[in-house]
Amino acid sequence: MNIFSSIQLGEVEVSNSTLTVLILVSSFTFIAVGISSFKLYKSLLNNENK
């Protein structure tokens, strides 16, 4: 399999490396928002218990 092959998304052709970078950045953002939300919710529960 060629690393530089491309995937057809409708009328747009996207290379595999571009798609990989987009997936990694999206995953990192999703995980970061999840961790941040969890910490915020945890601190909210700790403040209510005091």
C-alpha positions as CSV (number, residue, x, y, z in Angstrom):
1,M,0.0,0.0,0.0
2,N,1.3,3.4,-0.9
3,I,1.6,5.9,2.0
4,F,0.9,8.8,-0.3
5,S,-2.3,7.4,-1.8
6,S,-5.4,9.5,-1.6
7,I,-9.0,9.0,-0.6
8,Q,-11.9,10.4,-2.6
9,L,-14.4,12.3,-0.4
10,G,-17.0,13.4,-2.8
11,E,-15.3,15.8,-5.1
12,V,-12.4,16.4,-2.8
13,E,-9.3,14.1,-2.9
14,V,-7.5,13.9,0.5
15,S,-4.1,12.2,1.0
16,N,-3.8,9.6,3.7
17,S,-1.2,11.7,5.7
18,T,-3.6,14.6,5.8
19,L,-6.5,12.4,6.9
20,T,-4.2,10.9,9.6
21,V,-3.2,14.3,10.9
22,L,-6.8,15.5,11.1
23,I,-7.9,12.3,13.0
24,L,-5.0,12.7,15.5
25,V,-5.8,16.4,16.1
26,S,-9.5,15.7,16.5
27,S,-8.9,12.8,18.9
28,F,-6.5,15.0,21.0
29,T,-9.0,17.8,21.1
30,F,-11.9,15.4,22.1
31,I,-9.8,13.8,24.8
32,A,-8.6,17.2,26.2
33,V,-12.2,18.5,26.3
34,G,-13.3,15.3,28.0
35,I,-10.6,15.6,30.7
36,S,-11.3,19.3,31.3
37,S,-15.0,18.7,31.6
38,F,-14.4,15.8,34.0
39,K,-12.2,17.9,36.2
40,L,-14.7,20.7,36.2
41,Y,-17.5,18.4,37.2
42,K,-15.3,16.8,39.9
43,S,-14.5,20.2,41.4
44,L,-18.2,21.1,41.3
45,L,-19.0,18.0,43.3
46,N,-16.2,18.7,45.8
47,N,-17.4,22.2,46.4
48,E,-21.0,21.0,47.1
49,N,-19.7,18.4,49.7
50,K,-18.0,21.1,51.8
